[in-house]
Amino acid sequence: MNLLITYYSREGSTAQIAQGLAQATGGTLRELVDSHRMENGGMFLALLAALLGLGTTLVDPDYTVEPYEALVVMTPVWIGNPAPAVTTFISNAVLKGKKTFIVAVGGTAANPGAIARLEKRLTAHGASVVGHGEALGYIPDPKAKRPTDEELVAEGVLLGETVRQAFEPQLWSPAGPSGTPE
Ligand SMILES: Cc1cc2nc3c(=O)[nH]c(=O)nc-3n(C[C@H](O)[C@H](O)[C@H](O)COP(=O)(O)O)c2cc1C
């Protein structure tokens, strides 16, 4: 199946999980890059934007989704909300009729509010949401043990099976998924 995996990652955990998901599904990875500096006041403004459901400015944004049959939208969870970069992607891509799957990455793997908000946004732009998954990224506490890159990639690989099952199985070719990195 021709699958696009689009993600934003500030600290890197979502990026590692996305790598694993791409390995497992053959999907094409596309990173969303926020143009705003996140240090000091920048992060505060980014969090405010997340809370208010606002977007941001992306660096070299690519909103092309037409060639893909299906889309995975991955976001870190910030105070119970999707990251602004993902909101911007959803606002600008032509999603009408696209099948999508949401992945929320958080310091806990229970963020139903963030998923519900993303689902609402995706369906408001004409996409259908076939499923969602949650993954455990970094716990925002310097004392907490960080998962290794290998562990994060393994999480993504595991998630791949759920994603494959959520999209109609007939979309997968008998030879298995075939995608190429962008
Ligand atoms: C300011 C801030 C707010 C966060 N809020 C939440 C939250 O509400 N729920 C949650 O599960 N994790 C929360 N986290 C943790 C991140 O979602 C987690 O560290 C994630 O792995 C970050 O993804 P990244 O490494 O791709 O940037 C928060 C992290 C930061 C820095």
The ligand as an SDF file (V2000), in Angstrom:
LIG
                    3D

 31 33  0  0  0  0  0  0  0  0999 V2000
    5.8480   20.9660   27.4050 C   0  0  0  0  0  0  0  0  0  0  0  0
    5.5140   19.5150   27.3150 C   0  0  0  0  0  0  0  0  0  0  0  0
    4.2230   19.0780   27.5630 C   0  0  0  0  0  0  0  0  0  0  0  0
    3.9080   17.7080   27.5200 C   0  0  0  0  0  0  0  0  0  0  0  0
    2.6230   17.2950   27.7430 N   0  0  0  0  0  0  0  0  0  0  0  0
    2.3350   15.9640   27.7030 C   0  0  0  0  0  0  0  0  0  0  0  0
    1.0030   15.4900   27.9200 C   0  0  0  0  0  0  0  0  0  0  0  0
    0.0560   16.2470   28.1170 O   0  0  0  0  0  0  0  0  0  0  0  0
    0.7900   14.1510   27.8930 N   0  0  0  0  0  0  0  0  0  0  0  0
    1.8000   13.2650   27.6750 C   0  0  0  0  0  0  0  0  0  0  0  0
    1.5590   12.0530   27.6890 O   0  0  0  0  0  0  0  0  0  0  0  0
    3.0730   13.6810   27.4430 N   0  0  0  0  0  0  0  0  0  0  0  0
    3.3560   14.9990   27.4290 C   0  0  0  0  0  0  0  0  0  0  0  0
    4.6320   15.4300   27.1760 N   0  0  0  0  0  0  0  0  0  0  0  0
    5.6730   14.4550   26.8310 C   0  0  0  0  0  0  0  0  0  0  0  0
    5.9230   14.3810   25.3330 C   0  0  0  0  0  0  0  0  0  0  0  0
    4.7350   14.1380   24.6300 O   0  0  0  0  0  0  0  0  0  0  0  0
    6.9070   13.2550   25.0890 C   0  0  0  0  0  0  0  0  0  0  0  0
    8.1150   13.6000   25.7090 O   0  0  0  0  0  0  0  0  0  0  0  0
    7.1440   12.9300   23.6320 C   0  0  0  0  0  0  0  0  0  0  0  0
    7.8850   11.7400   23.6040 O   0  0  0  0  0  0  0  0  0  0  0  0
    7.8790   14.0310   22.9080 C   0  0  0  0  0  0  0  0  0  0  0  0
    8.0130   13.6980   21.5550 O   0  0  0  0  0  0  0  0  0  0  0  0
    9.3200   14.0740   20.7030 P   0  0  0  0  0  0  0  0  0  0  0  0
   10.4840   13.4040   21.3820 O   0  0  0  0  0  0  0  0  0  0  0  0
    9.0610   13.5140   19.3550 O   0  0  0  0  0  0  0  0  0  0  0  0
    9.4410   15.5580   20.6960 O   0  0  0  0  0  0  0  0  0  0  0  0
    4.9350   16.7770   27.2150 C   0  0  0  0  0  0  0  0  0  0  0  0
    6.2400   17.2450   26.9560 C   0  0  0  0  0  0  0  0  0  0  0  0
    6.5280   18.5880   26.9890 C   0  0  0  0  0  0  0  0  0  0  0  0
    7.9380   19.0470   26.6980 C   0  0  0  0  0  0  0  0  0  0  0  0
  1  2  1  0
  2  3  1  0
  2 30  2  0
  3  4  2  0
  4  5  1  0
  4 28  1  0
  5  6  2  0
  6  7  1  0
  6 13  1  0
  7  8  2  0
  7  9  1  0
  9 10  1  0
 10 11  2  0
 10 12  1  0
 12 13  2  0
 13 14  1  0
 14 15  1  0
 14 28  1  0
 15 16  1  0
 16 17  1  0
 16 18  1  0
 18 19  1  0
 18 20  1  0
 20 21  1  0
 20 22  1  0
 22 23  1  0
 23 24  1  0
 24 25  2  0
 24 26  1  0
 24 27  1  0
 28 29  2  0
 29 30  1  0
 30 31  1  0
M  END
$$$$
